[in-house]
Amino acid sequence: MGLNKEIINVDRVLLVLLFLAIAAAPVAAVDQAPTITSITSDTGANNGMVSVTIRGTDFRAGARAYLSKTGGVNIGSQNEAVVSPTEFTCTFNLMGAVPGSWNLKIRNIDGTYGMMTAGFTITDAGGDPIPTITSITPDTGVNNGVVSVTIRGTDFRAGARAYLSKTGSTPVGSRSEIVVSSTEFTCTFNLASAAPGFWNVKIRNSDETYDVLSDGFSVTESGGDPAPAVTSITPDTGINNGVVSVTIRGTDFRAGARAYLSRTGSTTVGSRSEAVVSPTEFTCTFNLAGVTTGSWHVSFRNLDGTKGVLRDGFTVTSPEPPIFGSAATNADGTVLTITFDKAMADPTGEDAAFSYEVNGGGALGFSAAALNADPTKIDLTTAAPGTIVNGDTVTVSYDDGTGDVESADGGVLTSFRAESVINNVPVASPEFVSAETNADGSVITITFDKAMADPTGEDAAFSYEVNGRGALGFSAAALNADPTKIDMTTAAPGTIVNGDTVSINYNDAAGTVTSEDGGVLVSFVAESVTNNVPADPPVFGSAATNADGTVITITFDKAMADPTGEEGAFSYQVNGGGALGFSGAPLNADPTKIDLFNTAPGTIVHGDTVTVSYSDATGSVTSADGGVLASFIAEPVTNNVPVPPPEFVSAATNADGTVITITFDKEMADPAGEDRAFSYKVNFGSDLWFSSAALNANPTKIDLTTENPGTIAHGDTVRVSYNDVAGDVQSADGGVLDGFLNKGVTNSVP
């Protein structure tokens, strides 16, 4: 016995020396073995080819992949492509392959490989679905005898068997199998001498389809350390959008322990960053991203496979949904901004899930949804700008059946309906419409498109210009009786006269003029002002008749507008008699004159006293510049009707034929010197002349002495003529003798 111990001791020394020698020898650098993290897709039917993408690390040129299964023929990859050290694509020919879970292996050309146990599932193209395992109860047993278990899952069928498997150990097959239902299977396992630790649980139907619950059962050492117990986990809840740190309390926690979260129908969540603080305290993290919400069992496993479970000890929740807080428009009503109770994820593309209503009308849409600079806010751009104006009642709605808006932490926004929106669109500014002066130019009245507030005290914010000269001020601003108008009193009356070009300005930096509803007037410059200062009225200058008294022409102090049709407003009187009318009122060739045609020619004769009148109540005669003619009464009219000419009555010779005496119808002025304007003929001979012309003792007669006595004899036919171009014979009252030709003369020669 002592010799054996020595031999053993020598062997140990030799082994140690050998180990040290090997450790000291130089080692050639080798590439890292590949690892597999996922395969997509991870299932395929056994009736053809399937294309997959394998992801992991350290994939190198020349790599191949394999599917393997106990009792099945390995399936090698085809059409391999190493896309990158972390991505590998290939195809597998699954024709006729055994349904069930298959291990996935990837091997580099240097022989290193990585494997994902039960990483791929082959289904029967025309057969029953493969079974699945969701739980085993109990999930632990001592290696000193038989344990009875209940396995739950789906698609368990008559003839099914279960197995426990562990790398390096002989699988333990089930006994006393009973398929209670397609979702429940009971059996026993003989755990005598089974290696402590975690074992995979497999269930296989008679058609060879199967499923594996990895590390689903733990075997503990008979007589070994006590199994751990879990009494609490803090916190006992977590949101499925990231990693949660927890503290697990209980008993018999030992170095190397791990924790798990499990629930029926969900993938087990293993712990990370584990730390056994003490036998009663353990800390770790769980990555809950995407984990199903609800209650989860908390399992704690020591390295020896012993474990404790706190059933339904941890609850996974989804993030709280964001809550609508408030909403408001921007100033022009084109954007609605919604404020939530937490930061939001980018809502781009979700605009169609929102709608708004104006004054209870139909739903209106948005053209865009964007995250505000404040991440608790979403900006919604209206699809139809201008639909929201001041005073509108606006509501906003969201339909979670159409949209997928979330908070930044993953909380899903739920539908809301007709939430109130603060309408920040200001009252529309009053708009300048027109402006005009009063008749004396002392006030400019501005008209706006809405009722205005009292502008008293705001006169300094306004100014006006006349004919483009410098700005002039106002002394007062007042609300007109018409509240849409403001009256501005000029500080310098008389600066605006007829014909001036006037403009008005307002400076909103100097004033705060508002409409009655609160709209703020904005600046305007050089708005046109209608100048209502009238032209000076035309003034009557004089009036005169024409020579025959049929027309009275009035002269004014300025050019007149065409008075056609205004004759009824004029009248005239003759010698103080009744008013007489006119038949026409045209503008004279001289535009300062109007010609009035009397309706009764002959009513005005030489010597008559004539007056003319005008009534502005009846007429609207104006000057060419718009001045309105005012009434006038009995203005004197110069009577230009001349004295009637004297008329030839008769003529006769004296007894010796040396004088022809002409008798007129009125007394004549002295014709001395006018003899050459007269002529006479004897027996139709040539013109003969007179040597003198004298007024007869009877002043109605003129005596004409023949130049050649004896030219007229008894019985001669005598004719007398007068040329008014050559002479200027007049009656005593000034009547001008008209020419006459070959008037008969009584021959008084015996």
Protein Blocks (a to p, Z undefined) as FASTA:
>chain_A
ZZmmmmmmmmmmmmmmmmmmmmmpccdddddddddfbdcdfbdcffbccddddddehiae
hiacddddehiacdddehiacfbfkbccddddfehiaedddddddddfkopacddehkbc
cddfklccddddfbdcdfbdcffbccddddddehiaehiacddddehiacdddehiacfb
lkbccddddfehiaedddddddddfkopacddehkbccddehiacddddfbdcdfbdcff
bccddddddehiaehiacddddehiacdddehiacfbfkbccddddfehiacdddddddd
dfkopacddehkbccddddddddfbdcddfkopaccdddfbdcddfehilmmpccdeehi
acdddfbdcddfblkbccdddfbghkacghiacdddddfklmccdcfkopacdddehiac
ddfbdcdddddfbdcddfkopaccdddfbdcddfehilmmpccdeehiacdddfbdcddf
blkbccdddfbghkacghiacdddddfklpccdcfkopacdddehiacddfbdcdddddf
bdcddfkopaccdddfbdcddfehilmmpccdeehiacdddfbdcddfblkbccdddfbg
hkacghiacdddddfklmccdcfkopacdddehiacddfbdcdddddfbdcddfkopacc
dddfbdcddfehilmmpccdeehiacdddfbdcddfblkbccdddfbghkacghiacddd
ddfklpccdcfkopacdddehiacddfbZZ
